Amino acid sequence: MNLPSTLSHSPAAERNGHLILARLQQLLPAQGRALEIASGTGQHVALFGANLPGWTWQPSDLNADDFPSIRQWCAQTGATQVRPPCQLDVLAPSWPMVGEAFERLFDVIFCANMLHIAPWACCPALMQGAARHLAVGGRLITYGPYLERERPIAPSNLSFDCSLRERDASWGIRHLHEVVAQAELVGLRLSSRFEMPANNLLLVFERLSAVRAAGNPQWRQVPDFNESRPERIAKQGATPVSPWVRPKMTRYFSERPPLILHQRESVRLLRPVHF
Ligand SMILES: C[S@@+](CC[C@H](N)C(=O)[O-])C[C@H]1O[C@@H](n2cnc3c(N)ncnc32)[C@H](O)[C@@H]1O
């Protein structure tokens, strides 16, 4: 009996998947544990799962509609080291804490093509979540287009940015320095920048130890899930509040008017008629 196909297909993921994989094969040690944010169709995680044999992957997405597709891509590529997908909204004040994959910190968190197809708030939320769930020395790896102050904007990225904003005013290609600023606030340091085809970048952020991160005066420690809740509260010197202390910190990060204003200004600056 032929089951109906639940396979979703992204031509972009098909084009860039092997190039990202080649970079991961150079960058990553022989084994580890990875979380994918915004897995979409599942093509990336299926490819990585099948070709990075020492790694286990936890796919996730805000939208559960494509979970059958993720499972089917994994079955098709024989990626046995990929766990069942789970629902994860980067904006949620806490990410899933249940399931074996989340019981320990991850070595890698991978996120492709989400930052520009989601509201800006997803960027600080991704950084905060990565800082909570990555082991010290672990890496957040992002892939997608970015705008860079020092480099002219590629015409294809400029028109892509305009088309994104027409579809949803809260979307748009992000400025690299603003993304990096959000990472540094939570102790993630941009350690590598790789140019990829079609004006995309693959970025590697490393989670610093608390001692190294404290070199940044703006840095605020994000609660570490390896600690029990009472330990965390004692360290923060806060009165226990229900259910978590974390929402307080989320407010601190999201109420940063200079950064948010700057983001909006830069959006206007992008608009002049270049073509
Ligand atoms: C353009 S797709 C990218 C899919 C895949 N990573 C790729 O590169 O082909 C963007 C994905 O981001 C997900 N997404 C959007 N907002 C999100 C959020 N707040 N939390 C988690 N995922 C989100 C969407 O559901 C969608 O699957």
The ligand as an SDF file (V2000), in Angstrom:
LIG
                    3D

 27 29  0  0  0  0  0  0  0  0999 V2000
   12.1000   30.0180    5.5800 C   0  0  0  0  0  0  0  0  0  0  0  0
   11.7360   28.7620    6.7150 S   0  0  0  0  0  0  0  0  0  0  0  0
   13.3440   28.0500    6.9470 C   0  0  0  0  0  0  0  0  0  0  0  0
   13.2640   26.5670    7.0910 C   0  0  0  0  0  0  0  0  0  0  0  0
   14.6180   25.8500    7.0760 C   0  0  0  0  0  0  0  0  0  0  0  0
   15.4250   26.2160    8.2170 N   0  0  0  0  0  0  0  0  0  0  0  0
   15.3520   26.1300    5.7920 C   0  0  0  0  0  0  0  0  0  0  0  0
   16.3550   26.8590    5.7830 O   0  0  0  0  0  0  0  0  0  0  0  0
   14.8870   25.6330    4.7580 O   0  0  0  0  0  0  0  0  0  0  0  0
   11.4850   29.6600    8.2180 C   0  0  0  0  0  0  0  0  0  0  0  0
   11.0440   28.7600    9.3590 C   0  0  0  0  0  0  0  0  0  0  0  0
   11.0670   29.5360   10.5570 O   0  0  0  0  0  0  0  0  0  0  0  0
   10.0320   29.0450   11.3840 C   0  0  0  0  0  0  0  0  0  0  0  0
    9.7410   30.0310   12.4260 N   0  0  0  0  0  0  0  0  0  0  0  0
    9.2010   31.2630   12.2690 C   0  0  0  0  0  0  0  0  0  0  0  0
    9.0410   31.8610   13.4520 N   0  0  0  0  0  0  0  0  0  0  0  0
    9.5180   30.9970   14.3900 C   0  0  0  0  0  0  0  0  0  0  0  0
    9.6130   31.0390   15.7990 C   0  0  0  0  0  0  0  0  0  0  0  0
    9.1380   32.0970   16.4850 N   0  0  0  0  0  0  0  0  0  0  0  0
   10.1480   29.9800   16.4500 N   0  0  0  0  0  0  0  0  0  0  0  0
   10.5890   28.9060   15.7570 C   0  0  0  0  0  0  0  0  0  0  0  0
   10.5110   28.8030   14.4120 N   0  0  0  0  0  0  0  0  0  0  0  0
    9.9750   29.8320   13.7350 C   0  0  0  0  0  0  0  0  0  0  0  0
    8.8960   28.8210   10.4080 C   0  0  0  0  0  0  0  0  0  0  0  0
    7.8780   27.9750   10.9320 O   0  0  0  0  0  0  0  0  0  0  0  0
    9.6340   28.2170    9.2290 C   0  0  0  0  0  0  0  0  0  0  0  0
    9.6620   26.8100    9.2880 O   0  0  0  0  0  0  0  0  0  0  0  0
  1  2  1  0
  2  3  1  0
  2 10  1  0
  3  4  1  0
  4  5  1  0
  5  6  1  0
  5  7  1  0
  7  8  2  0
  7  9  1  0
 10 11  1  0
 11 12  1  0
 11 26  1  0
 12 13  1  0
 13 14  1  0
 13 24  1  0
 14 15  1  0
 14 23  1  0
 15 16  2  0
 16 17  1  0
 17 18  1  0
 17 23  2  0
 18 19  1  0
 18 20  2  0
 20 21  1  0
 21 22  2  0
 22 23  1  0
 24 25  1  0
 24 26  1  0
 26 27  1  0
M  CHG  2   2   1   9  -1
M  END
$$$$
